[in-house]
Amino acid sequence: MTAGAELTIYIVEDSPAVMERLVEAVGDIPNAKVVGSADAVAAALEGMRLSQPRVLILDIQLRGGSGFQVLKQLRASASRPEAVIVVTNHPSDDYRIASRECGADHFFDKASEFHKVREVLLQIDAA
């Protein structure tokens, strides 16, 4: 993608408060647009299929499932986003490794690394 192309983002997060923080973090990034959101696996997969975003921001713990299910489905599909950013309150090494193995490009702890989500989005937008 070239600089200036719209940075479309899909957010999968089951906490309304965290969802709001993520939308705010995206809000002032040039060319960035949240094209959809979901709080459960099935809705996320359908929303991603319909919106074809460049970036997915994904929580691990979801309503009725996990972000790992989303990652595995994306890995098996031809329409994987340009970047997948996992954000979680469970930053264990096991989750970090599993996220990478399932196709995540970035893995951040919500408590201590939340700001890095915005940094990665700015890098993608500038690329």
N, C-alpha and C positions, 0 to 999 in steps of 0.2 A: 504494500500500500504506500501511497505517496503522502507526504505531509499535506495537510489541508483536507484530506478525505474525512468524511464524517466518522467519528469514533462512536460506533453503536455499542451499547452495553446492556447486557441482560443480567439481572440480579436475582439470585436464589438464596433467600434468607427467611427463616421462620420467626424472627423477632422483629416486631414492628419498630421498636426503638433503634435497633441496629440498621434495619432497612432505611429508616429516615436518615441516619448518619451517613450511610453509603450514598444515598441520593444527594445529600448535601455535599459530600466530598467530590462527587462528579460534577456538580452544578456549575462551577466556575472554570472548568477545563475547556479550552477552546475546542470547538467542533464536537464536543461530547454530548451524547444524547442517550438517556435510558429508554430503551425500546420495549421493555417489559420486565416483569418480575413475577416470582412465584414463591410459595413457601412449602411446596411438596414436590416429590419426584415426578409424578405423572404430569402435573401442570407445568413444571420446568421443562421437561422434554418437549411437550407440545408447543410451549411458548418459544423455545429455542428454534424448533423446526420452522415455525411461522415467521419469526423475526430475523433469523440468520445474522445474529450480532457478530461483531468483530471480537468482542471481549465478553467473557462470562466471569462474574464474581459469584462464588459459590461457598455456602456454609456446609459443614460436614453433617451436623445434626439438623435434620429436617422433620417436618410433620409427616409421620407415617413412613419414614425411610431415612436414607442417608445420601450425602453428596457423593459417596463412592458409587452408588447406583447410577447417578447422573454421569459421573466420569466414565464409568464402564460403557454405558450406552453411547456416549459421545465418541469414545475410542473406536467403537464398532461402526460408527456412521461416517458417511463421506462429508458431512457438513460440520466439522469441528471448528470452533471459533479460533481466531488467530492467537488468542491468549486466554488461558484459564487461570484465574486467581482464586485460591482457596483462602478463606478467612474463617477462623475457628476459635472457640474458647477452650479447645482441647489440643494444645500445641505439642503433644508428645512426639518423640522421635518416630514411634510406630505410625502415627497418623501422617507425619511428614513424609516418611518413606512410602507408605501406601498411596498417598496423594500423588507423589511423583510417578510411581509405578502405574497408576491409573491414568496418567496424562496431564496432571496439573503442571503449569509452568512456574507458578509462584505459590508459596504457602506462608501465611502470616497469622500470628497470634492477635486476636482482636484486642486484647488488653494492652499489649506493649508494642505492637507493630502496625496498628491500624493506619497510621500516616503513610506507610509504605504502599498501600493500595493506590493512593493518589499519585505517589511518585512514579509507580509503574505505568499508570494511565497517561501521565504526562510524557513519559518516555515513548510510549506507543504512539501517542498523538504527534510527537515531533519526528517520528521515524519516516 
